[in-house]
Amino acid sequence: MKKIMIVILFVVVIIAVITIVVISQASFGKPPTGERLNRIQKSPNFSNGSFQNLSFTPTFAEDVSKWEMIRDGIFKISKRKAPSTDLPSVKTDLKNLPPEKDFLVWFGHSSYFMQIDGKKFLIDPVFSGSASPFSFMVKSFNGSDSYTPEDFPAIDFLIITHDHWDHLDYQTVLKLKSRVGKVITSLGVGEHLEYWGFDPKNIIELDWNETYDMESGFLITAKPGRHFSGRSFKRNQTIWSSFVLQTLSKKIYIGGDSGYDTHFAKIGKEYGPFDLALLECGQYNKSWKYIHMMPDQTVQAAIDLKAKVLMPVHWGKFALSLHAWDEPIERVTKEAHRLKIPIIHPMIGDTVNLDQFEPTAEWWKGIN
């Protein structure tokens, strides 16, 4: 018995040491400290040692047992979780877009580039081929990584909605660092960026309802989402945000990740109508319905926001749930058409003219 206990203790110690070594890697970032931590602790959205959602938000639905989650994770994974062939894409020359034109280019999941009123924005870029601390896990779909950080021009504003691996990619931001002007992100996330070598003078961190004057009539305001944060074991030490971007000619809603809640209607009432709302539609499950929207809720959120056009994101690159890879876009387009909500769904890399939205093809049709 004593030998068994020694073996068990040895195994536990080895696991603990490996865990410590792994999470000490630079890619995990660093928890907030110093003045940043002081600011966090004074936030009206921070209590009991962590950031809080506006509404009660359990990670898992109350009516779902641990056994059901384990069972679904084993037996209910779609056989079409990833496409069987390479996804099609368009390779746009981002460095030579007409400077007087306003464009959006989507790169799959929640990564996209916008050129608006002469300024260039890049949102939640993930180009490492993985949405995980380990390159062999949560790999991007074949064909979805046709762009690299080297393809980008100088970026005026890099916007990071929160610090999850599928939105804040260590390898990508390191390669982009030298060509980024300002980083605008959620309160606390700047600690990771500063740790990775970004100049703190160029990091703008916003708590919910704070506004940053980006210069020349451009404003960005952090607004709530219904989600969570964290790159390691301890959650919610940084905040997660959506953003209202107001340029000289347009108003864009950058949704980030969020479950459905009343904040969409409040934002719509205060800031709407929006010319475009970019809202997540994928990686959902009834077990975590509070932190990720179902596709029909995505359409309702666009309605709440008073969006003139909806663009669904958070799909088409990574499998982070159990559903078929194309189920999110199928469901959200069906609901948008039913309710007559204008919707666009460009192919990866294709350009969207933000001055005149045109119908986009259902390019995923026929891909198994």
N, C-alpha and C positions, 0 to 999 in steps of 0.2 A: 504493500500500500504506500509506503514511504517513497519507494522508487517511482511509482506512478505519479505521486504528487510532485516530485522533483522534475519529472518529464513535463508535466502540465505547466509548472511554473517556468521552466526553460522555454517552452513554446510561447507562453504568454509574453515573456521578456523579449524574445526574438521578434514577435509580431509588433510589440510596442516600439522597438528600436527601428524596425523597417518603416513603420508608420511615421515616426518622427523624422527619419531621413527623407522620406518621400515628401511630406508636407513642408519641409524646409527648403524645397526647391524654389527658385526665384519665381517660377510661373504661378505659384499659389498666392503671390503678393504678400501683403503685410497688413495687419489690423491697424486701425487708426490710433494715433498716439498724439501727445502734446497738445498744441493749440487746436488741432483738428478734432481731437477727442473732446476737448472742452466745448467746442462749438456743437458737436453732436449731442453731448449730454444736456445742453441747454435747448435743444430743439423741441418744439411742441409735439413733434411726432415720435419722440424717443422717451420710453418709460420702461421701468422694470428691466433695465439693462439691454434693451434692444429697440429697434424701430418697429412701429406698429402700423397696421393697416387702419383705415378709417372705420371699417366694419369688422366684426368678428370673422376671422379667416383661418379656420383650421387647415393644416396642410392636406389632410385627407377628409373626405366626406364622412359625416357621422354614421351613415347607414352602410358603410363598407368596412368589413372586417379585415384583419391582417391576412387571414386565410384566403379571402376572396382576392386580395391583391396578389398574393403569391400564386394562387391558382391561375389568375388571368395572365400574369407575367410568364407563366410556363405554357399554358394551353391556348391562350387567346391572341397570341401574336399573329398578325396577318401574314400570310404567305407572300403578300405583296408589300411588305414593309419598306422595301427599297425597289426602285425600278430595275428591271432585268437587263436593260440596255443603257448605254450612255445617254444622258439627257442632252437635248439640243441646246445650243447657245449661240449668241452673236458676239463677235469680238469688236467692240466699238473702240475707236481711238480716243480715249478720254482726254488725252493731252492736247487734242486739236479740235475740240468741239467749238462751234462758232460762239465767241464770247458774248455776243448780244442775245443769244437764245437761252431759254430756260428749259433744262432737261432733267430727267430722272433716269437712272440706270440701276436696275436691281441685280443682285448677285446671288440670289437664293437666300432662304431663311430670312433674317432680319437685317441683312447688309445691303445698303444702297447709297448711291452717290447722287447728289443734287447740285446743279448749277442754277442759281437763281439771282437775278438782278446783279450779275457780275461777281457773286461770291460762290465759293465751292465748299460744299458740305459733304462729309462722309459719316455715315451712321453705322455703328456696331459692326465694323468690318471683321470677318473671320475668313482668312485665306490660307490657313495652315493645313487644311485637309481634315481637321478633327475638331470636335467641340468637347474636348476632354483634356485633363492633364496628361493623358497618355495617348500617344499618336496612333496606337492600334485600337483605340476605343472610339465609339461614336464617330465613325469616319463619314466624310461627305459622300454623297452619291456620285457615281461615275459620271463624268461630264459636267459636273456643277462647279468645278474649280478651274475654269478657263482664265480667270484673272489672278494676278499676283500683285503685291504691293508696288512692284516696280512699274506697273501699268498706269499709275496715278500721277496726275500733275500735283503741284503744290496745293495743299488743302488749307483753306482759310480756317475752317472749324471742323474738328473731329468731335462728334457727339457720341457719348457712351451712356446708354440708358441705365445700365446696372452691371454688376460685376460677375454675372454668371458666365460660364465658359463659352456658351454659344453666342455671347454678345461682347465679351471682352476677351480677346484672344492675344495671349502674351507674344507669340511669335510675330503676329501681324503688326501689332502696335509698335514693337521694337523696330521693325523694318520701315515703318511709316514715320517714325519719330522725327527724322531730320527734315521731313517735308510738310510737317504740320505746324500751323500758326498757333491757334488756341485750341485747347481741349475743354469742352463743356460737358460736365458729367454730374452725377448725383452725389450728394454730400457723403463724404467718406471714401469714395472710390479713388479720389486723388492720392490717397496713401499708396495704393498699388502703383500708380503711374509715377509718382515721385521716387519710389523705391526702384523703379525700372529705369530711372535716369531722365525723366521729363523735368524740364525746368518748372519749379513750382509757380513762378510768375506767369506761366502760360496755362495754368490749370485753373479753371473756373468751376467751383463746386456749388451746386444749388440745392437748397432744401425746398420742399414743396411750397409753392406760391411765391418763391423768390424769382426776381427778374434780372437778367443781365442785359445791359445795353451793349450790343455787339458792335456798334459804331454805324454811322451813316444811315440811321433810321431802321436798323435791324434790331429786333428784340427777341429774346427767348426766355420763356417762363417755365419752370419746372412745376408740374402738376402731379397729383396722386396717380398711382396705379394700385391694383390689388394683387400683390405678388409677394416675393421675398427675395433675399439676397444671400451671398456667401460663396466663397471659393473653397472652403474647408469645412470643418465640423461645426463651428459656431456660426449660426445664422444671424442675419439682420443687424450686423454691426455697421453696414452701410445702407443707404436708402435706395430704393428703386423708383424710377420716375417715368412719366410721360412728359412730353415737351410741346409747348405751343410756340411755333416759330412764325414770327411776323416779319416779313420782308417789306421792301418798298411797294411791291405789287401783289403779294400773295400771303395767305395764311395757311400754314400746314400743321397738321396734328401728327406728331411722332409718338406712336402709341407705346413702344416698348412692349413688355409682357404684362398682362393683367387679366384677372378674372373679371366677369361682368359685375358691375355695381352702379350705384347712383352717381358716382363721380363723373361719368360720361355726360349725363344730362346737365349737371352743374357746370361743367366746362363748356358744353354747347351753349348754355344760356349766357354765360359770361363772355365767351370769345367767338361763338359761331356767328355766321356760318363759316365753315372751312372750305377752302378750295379743294383740298385733298386730305383724306385721313388714311394713314397707314396703320393698319390694325392686325394683330395676330389672328390667325384662323386655324393653326395647326398645333400638333403635339398636345392634344386634349385627351381627357379620359374622365369618365364619371367619378372615378376615385379621387381626382384632384380638381373638381369642377370649380372650386373657389379661386384657384390661382391661374387657371388658363380658361379662356372662353371656348365654348362650343361654337361651331361655324354660324349657326343661326343667331347667336348672341353677338357675333362680330357685326352682322348686318344691323342688328338693333342698336349696337353702340354707335355705328355710323349715323343712324337716324337721330339718336340722342345728341350727337355732336353737331348735327345740322350740316353734315358733310355733303358737298356737291358731288364728290366722287370718292369711292372707296377703293383702296388698293390693299388686298389681303397679303400679309407677309407671314413669316415664321413657318414656312413650309418649303418643300422643294429642294432641300439640301441635306438635312439630317433626320434620322429616325429617332425621335425622343419619346415616342409613345408606342401604342400597340396597333394603331390603325394603318390601313394601306397608305402608301406614300402620297397618292393623289386624292384620297378621300376628303381632306380638308377643302381643296379647291373645288371639287365637285359639289360638295354640300354648300359652300358659301356662295358660289355662283348661282346655284339653283334657288337659294333663298333670296338673293339679291334680285334675280330676274322676277321671282314671284311678287316681290314687293316694289318692283320697278325702281330699284336703287342703282344708279350708274356705277359700274364696276370696271376696273381695268386689271389685267393679269399678264403683264409682259413676259416674254421669254427672258431667261437669264442673259444679261448683256445688251438687250435691245434698248433703244432710247425711247423715252416717253416725252412727248412735247407737253410741257406744263402750261403752255399758253393756249393750247387747243387740244383737249383730250379727244382721242379717236378710239374707236372700238379695237380691242386687241384679240387676237386669235386664241382659241382654246388649244394651245400647242401641245398640251399633255395628252390629248386624246390619242388613243391607239398605242400608247406606251404601257406595256404590262409591268 
